[in-house]
Amino acid sequence: MRSTTPVILLLMLISVAFVSPVQGQVEPVGPILANVWNRAIRVHDVGSNFEWVHENIDLRAGELIWSPDGCHLLIQDIMNQWIIALPFQDRLREIPVEDVFGEPLWADDGETIVLVSYHQDTDQSRLLRVDVSRLRVETFASLDGAISLRKSLSPQELLVQQDGYMRVLNMASLALEDFGSALYPRYPAAMSTPYHGVILSPDYRQQAAYHLPYYSFLGPDGSTEIDVDDLNVTPGIEVIDLNNGENQAFDLFGEYVVGMTWAPSSERLAVLTIDTPLEKFTFHLVIIDLVSGTQTKVYTYRSAYYPQYGGYLPSWSPDEKMITVQSRDGLLLYDLELSNVETIDSMLEGPVFWSPIMDYTAGHTCR
């Protein structure tokens, strides 16, 4: 009788190599989550349980920008330089550019980064292209004023912000056309608005915010304190259409809002709230559907700590079928279609950013 021991040992070795957090080149499975927190970059592959960590680097705790192919990460370090991380090859690259104004954008090809270098003395913005593979930087345009990059609309068009308005920049002709919506039409940006949180939708055509009944803020002069009650606003969540000024209002589930994020389609909001007294630490995940005008409390859970706003935002998957939230037991992965929750034992802390690619196994490779 032939012994099966060598086969069993081989299968065990394959299993360990597949699910263990290892360094070096790895073929991802997906879906993949990542964040920057506590001076470290962390990437977690849900499908294979692979985790990649690069620690002890002067990073800002904040946003990561995934490339469209889901293979590269763009992160800002503490000195305002930008770093490209290739987690599946265990490599970091620094972009040799200074004075970057605002956040860069990935081009649709996943191999090019567009960024702005603004010079205050001349009041001009230089638009730059970065070749990711060779880290070669070239200037392709120079425009008057401070330009902020917002979104890639097509290979030839960028959505940019200029003088408080959204405009479409044609990269071939350098012509600027109105996008059709102004930022913060109801409350000037200088006021910081009477909200604890204000976020723009991914299509940049809507603004969502929530009012708190006890909240006050400084006025445009930077010294006068204005109370929310004086503005005749109702505690709750408000969504404003930036094109026509129409708004939708929603009551709060719970007394405190921990975080609020837009779905990629700009048609839904995920809101994480907490009940009082805070000692109970009961959290509610609420979905607001702007098409139907309804809101639904989809999940309630307990946690042993109170996360600060911005540290534990709910995060949507690219296909809008799943949402992640933080808990004392780990990262909760909530399936909106199945109403099912899975706990991911991960080192991820703070805001989580999904890769744009859900399935890396369908002929997808990262080099």
C-alpha positions in Angstrom: 0.0 0.0 0.0 1.4 3.4 -1.1 2.1 5.8 1.8 0.2 9.1 1.7 2.5 10.8 4.2 4.5 12.8 1.5 1.4 14.0 -0.1 -0.1 15.2 3.2 3.1 17.0 4.1 3.2 18.6 0.7 -0.4 19.8 1.0 0.4 21.2 4.5 3.4 23.1 3.2 1.3 24.6 0.3 -1.4 25.6 2.8 1.0 27.3 5.1 2.7 29.2 2.3 -0.7 30.3 1.0 -2.2 31.8 4.2 0.8 32.8 6.2 1.9 36.5 6.3 5.2 36.4 4.4 7.5 38.9 2.8 8.5 38.9 -0.8 6.6 38.5 -4.1 3.1 37.2 -3.6 0.3 36.6 -6.1 -2.8 38.3 -4.5 -6.2 36.7 -4.4 -8.5 39.6 -3.1 -10.5 41.4 -2.0 -7.7 43.5 -0.6 -7.8 46.1 2.2 -5.1 48.6 3.2 -4.4 51.5 5.5 -1.8 53.8 6.9 -1.7 53.9 10.7 0.8 54.3 13.5 3.8 54.9 11.1 3.1 51.8 9.1 1.6 50.7 5.8 -0.6 47.6 6.2 -2.2 45.5 3.5 -4.5 42.5 4.1 -5.6 40.1 1.4 -8.9 38.7 2.6 -8.8 35.7 0.2 -5.4 34.3 1.2 -5.1 35.9 4.7 -1.8 37.4 3.5 -0.7 40.6 5.4 2.1 42.9 4.2 3.5 45.5 6.7 6.1 48.1 6.3 6.8 49.8 9.6 8.9 52.7 11.0 8.3 55.1 8.2 7.3 58.8 8.7 3.9 58.6 7.1 0.8 60.6 7.6 -2.1 58.6 9.0 -4.7 59.1 6.3 -5.7 58.2 2.8 -4.1 55.7 0.5 -4.6 56.0 -3.2 -4.9 52.7 -5.0 -3.8 52.4 -8.6 -6.6 51.3 -11.0 -4.9 47.9 -11.5 -4.9 47.3 -7.7 -1.1 46.7 -7.6 0.3 50.0 -6.4 -0.4 52.3 -3.4 0.3 56.0 -3.3 1.0 57.4 0.2 2.1 60.8 1.5 5.0 60.9 4.0 5.5 63.4 6.8 7.7 65.6 4.7 5.0 66.0 2.0 6.9 63.7 -0.3 4.9 60.9 -2.1 5.8 57.2 -1.8 4.7 54.4 -4.2 4.3 51.1 -2.4 4.3 47.7 -4.2 3.1 45.4 -1.4 3.1 42.2 -3.5 6.8 42.8 -4.3 7.7 44.2 -0.8 9.1 47.4 -2.3 8.8 51.2 -1.7 9.7 53.9 -4.2 9.8 57.7 -3.5 8.7 60.1 -6.2 11.4 62.8 -6.7 9.0 65.8 -6.7 8.8 68.7 -4.3 6.0 71.2 -3.5 3.2 68.9 -4.5 -0.1 70.7 -4.1 -3.1 68.5 -3.1 -3.5 64.9 -3.9 -2.1 63.2 -7.0 -4.2 61.2 -9.4 -3.6 57.8 -11.0 -4.2 57.7 -14.7 -6.4 55.0 -16.1 -3.4 52.9 -17.2 -2.2 52.3 -13.7 1.3 53.2 -14.7 1.2 57.0 -14.7 0.5 59.5 -11.9 -0.6 63.1 -12.5 0.2 65.7 -9.9 0.4 69.5 -9.4 3.3 71.6 -8.2 2.0 75.0 -7.2 4.3 78.0 -6.9 2.8 80.8 -4.8 5.2 83.5 -5.9 4.1 83.2 -9.5 0.5 81.9 -8.7 1.0 79.2 -11.2 0.3 75.4 -11.2 2.6 73.0 -13.1 0.9 69.8 -14.0 3.3 66.8 -14.0 3.3 63.2 -15.2 5.2 60.5 -13.3 6.2 57.3 -15.1 5.8 54.8 -12.2 8.1 52.1 -13.6 11.0 54.5 -14.3 10.1 57.3 -11.8 10.6 59.8 -14.6 8.8 63.2 -14.1 7.9 65.6 -16.9 5.8 68.8 -17.0 3.0 68.8 -19.5 1.1 72.0 -18.6 1.3 75.2 -16.7 -1.9 77.0 -15.6 -2.7 80.2 -13.7 -3.9 79.9 -10.1 -4.0 77.1 -7.7 -5.3 73.9 -9.3 -6.4 70.9 -7.2 -6.8 67.5 -8.9 -10.0 65.7 -8.0 -10.8 62.8 -10.3 -9.8 61.1 -13.6 -12.8 61.2 -15.9 -11.2 59.6 -19.0 -7.7 59.2 -20.4 -7.8 62.7 -21.7 -10.0 64.5 -19.1 -9.4 65.4 -15.4 -11.8 66.9 -12.9 -10.1 69.7 -11.1 -11.0 72.4 -8.6 -10.2 76.0 -9.5 -11.4 79.0 -7.4 -13.9 76.9 -5.5 -15.5 75.5 -8.6 -15.2 72.1 -10.3 -14.0 72.2 -13.9 -13.1 69.6 -16.5 -9.5 69.9 -17.9 -8.8 68.6 -21.3 -5.2 67.3 -21.1 -4.6 67.7 -24.9 -6.0 71.2 -25.4 -5.6 72.4 -21.8 -9.1 73.9 -22.1 -11.1 74.3 -18.8 -14.9 73.7 -18.9 -17.5 74.1 -16.2 -18.4 70.9 -14.5 -21.8 72.2 -13.4 -21.5 72.3 -9.6 -19.8 74.6 -7.0 -18.3 73.4 -3.8 -20.3 74.2 -0.6 -22.9 76.5 -2.1 -24.8 76.7 1.1 -22.0 77.4 3.6 -18.6 79.0 2.6 -15.6 76.7 3.0 -13.9 79.4 5.2 -16.6 78.8 7.9 -15.7 75.1 8.1 -19.5 74.7 8.0 -21.7 74.1 11.1 -21.1 70.4 10.8 -19.0 67.9 12.6 -18.4 66.2 9.2 -18.8 67.3 5.6 -18.0 65.0 2.7 -18.4 65.2 -1.1 -19.8 62.4 -3.1 -17.5 60.5 -5.5 -19.2 62.1 -8.5 -18.6 65.5 -6.8 -22.3 66.5 -7.4 -23.6 66.1 -3.8 -22.5 67.1 -0.3 -23.4 65.2 2.8 -23.1 66.5 6.4 -24.5 66.0 9.8 -25.6 68.5 12.4 -25.2 68.0 16.1 -27.5 69.9 18.5 -24.8 71.0 20.9 -22.1 71.9 18.3 -20.7 75.4 17.8 -18.0 76.7 15.5 -16.0 79.7 14.6 -17.3 82.1 12.0 -15.5 83.5 9.0 -13.5 86.0 11.1 -12.0 83.2 13.0 -13.1 84.5 16.4 -16.9 84.8 16.6 -18.5 81.6 17.9 -21.7 80.7 16.2 -24.2 78.2 17.6 -25.9 75.7 15.3 -29.3 76.7 16.9 -28.8 80.2 15.5 -28.8 78.8 11.9 -32.2 77.1 12.2 -30.8 73.7 11.3 -32.3 70.4 12.6 -30.0 67.8 14.2 -29.5 65.0 11.7 -28.0 64.2 8.3 -28.4 66.5 5.3 -27.5 65.8 1.7 -27.4 68.7 -0.7 -27.5 68.5 -4.5 -24.7 70.9 -5.6 -26.4 71.6 -9.0 -29.8 72.7 -7.8 -29.5 73.2 -4.1 -32.2 70.7 -3.2 -31.6 68.8 0.0 -32.7 65.6 1.7 -32.8 65.4 5.5 -32.6 62.3 7.7 -32.9 61.8 11.5 -30.1 60.2 13.4 -30.1 56.6 14.7 -28.2 57.1 18.0 -26.9 60.4 19.4 -23.3 60.5 18.1 -22.1 60.0 14.6 -18.7 58.2 14.6 -18.2 58.3 10.8 -20.0 58.6 7.5 -18.9 57.6 4.0 -20.3 57.6 0.4 -20.9 54.5 -1.6 -18.9 54.5 -4.9 -22.1 55.1 -6.9 -22.9 58.3 -4.9 -26.4 56.9 -4.4 -26.0 55.6 -0.8 -24.3 56.6 2.5 -23.0 54.4 5.3 -23.3 56.0 8.7 -21.8 54.6 12.0 -23.5 55.9 15.1 -23.2 55.2 18.8 -25.8 55.3 21.6 -25.5 57.1 24.9 -24.5 56.6 27.6 -21.1 55.9 26.1 -20.3 53.3 28.7 -22.5 50.8 26.8 -20.5 51.2 23.6 -23.3 50.2 21.3 -22.8 51.0 17.6 -25.2 51.0 14.7 -24.4 50.7 11.1 -27.0 52.6 9.1 -27.5 52.7 5.3 -29.1 55.8 3.7 -30.5 55.2 0.2 -30.8 58.6 -1.6 -32.7 57.2 -4.5 -35.6 55.9 -2.4 -35.1 58.5 0.4 -35.0 55.8 3.1 -32.5 54.8 5.8 -32.1 51.3 7.4 -30.3 50.2 10.5 -28.6 47.0 9.1 -26.3 46.0 12.0 -25.8 46.7 15.7 -22.7 45.6 17.7 -20.8 46.2 20.9 -17.3 47.4 21.2 -15.0 48.0 24.2 -13.7 51.3 23.1 -15.0 54.5 21.5 -13.3 55.2 18.1 -12.6 58.8 17.2 -14.1 60.3 14.1 -12.0 59.6 11.1 -10.2 56.7 12.8 -12.9 54.1 12.2 -14.9 55.1 9.2 -17.2 52.5 7.5 -15.6 51.5 4.2 -17.5 50.3 1.1 -16.2 47.6 -1.3 -16.0 48.7 -4.9 -19.1 46.7 -5.9 -21.0 48.1 -2.9 -21.9 44.6 -1.6 -19.8 44.8 1.6 -18.8 47.3 4.3 -16.0 47.1 6.8 -16.2 48.7 10.3 -13.9 48.4 13.3 -14.8 46.5 16.6 -12.9 45.3 19.6 -12.8 41.8 18.0 -11.2 42.9 14.8 -12.4 44.2 11.4 -16.1 43.4 10.8 -16.9 42.6 7.1 -20.7 43.1 6.6 -22.3 41.5 3.6 -25.2 43.7 2.6 -26.8 41.1 0.3 -26.6 38.2 2.7 -27.0 40.3 5.9 -24.0 38.3 7.2 -21.0 39.4 9.3 -17.5 38.0 9.1 -14.7 39.0 11.6 -11.3 39.4 10.0 -8.4 38.9 12.4 -6.2 41.6 11.0 -3.6 44.1 12.1 -5.5 46.8 10.2 -6.5 49.8 12.3 -8.0 53.1 11.4 -9.6 54.0 8.0 -9.6 51.1 5.6 -9.3 51.5 1.8 -10.4 48.8 -0.6 -8.5 47.9 -3.7 -10.5 48.7 -6.9 -10.0 45.0 -7.9 -12.2 42.5 -6.1 -10.8 39.3 -7.8 -7.1 39.1 -8.5 -7.3 35.4 -9.7 -9.1 36.1 -13.0 -5.9 36.4 -15.1 -4.8 39.4 -13.0 -1.1 39.8 -12.1 0.9 42.4 -10.3 4.5 42.9 -11.5 
